[in-house]
Amino acid sequence: MIKYGITSVDTLHSVLASELELEELRKDLVQNLMIASKWIRSIPTFDVLGGFDEELFHSIRKIHDDELEHYNSAKDYNKWCMGSPYKEYNLKHYNKVNSVPGLVDKVIDLEIAATMESPNLREKVGNFDHGTFLHKAFRCFHNAVGRKDHEGKTFVVAGRTQSGKSAVKGVIQSMGGVLGIPVIVLTKGVDESIDLNEKLRELSEWTPVKKEHVVVGECQGDGIVVCA
């Protein structure tokens, strides 16, 4: 360990996090060291020499493995089920997510993180409480996966001019990209539609939605303009 400059738990964690090759150590041992060092660092007052033993490590390792399994389950559920309507095939995944305490929240947290990954979008949402909004929205989509009688929701964004409505639509647009579903924004007037389209294209930067997919179109019949 000293060869690699490891003289404490903190330096051990730093070396392992840097993915430096520790040639003399097996990969499974390196992983165990990473798990143990992360846990020890989370409790600065813990007496490592007097309190750390094999039994404690196994309990720490089990917690880590359970969390990893839940994380992978949440990722798979988001990839294959979220954003889909009710299907018999998806029902078992829906039931599994609901049966594990905290897993629905993990599913939603991952979706919110993916939606708000763009620093450009995070900067422009301003004071909008996007966390609460997205949590409710993703829970609605989760319920749609496993409930036949689930009724969809309509998003109405209203406010004064220059009050940040476009940024809210940008969040919904990014959410649609994460879920893999189309988003249609209705507004009035050709000029307003073109202006909103430009704003949404700008807000799509570094989100799952590509700029070329943010298009504007006009319905010739009643003059309502659709931006999506």
Secondary structure, 3 states (H helix, E strand, C coil): CHHHCCCCHHHHHHHHHCCCCCCCCCHHHHHHHHHHHHHHHCCCCCCHHHHCCHHHHHHHHHHHHHHHHHHHHHHHHHHHCCCCCCCHHHHHHHHHHHHCCCHHHHHHHHHHHHHCCCHHHHHHCCCCCHHHHHHHHHHHHHHHHHCCCCCCCCCCCCCCCCCCHHHHHHHHHHHHHHHCCCCCEEEECHHHHHHHHHHHHHHCCCCCCCHHHCCEEECCCCCEEEEC
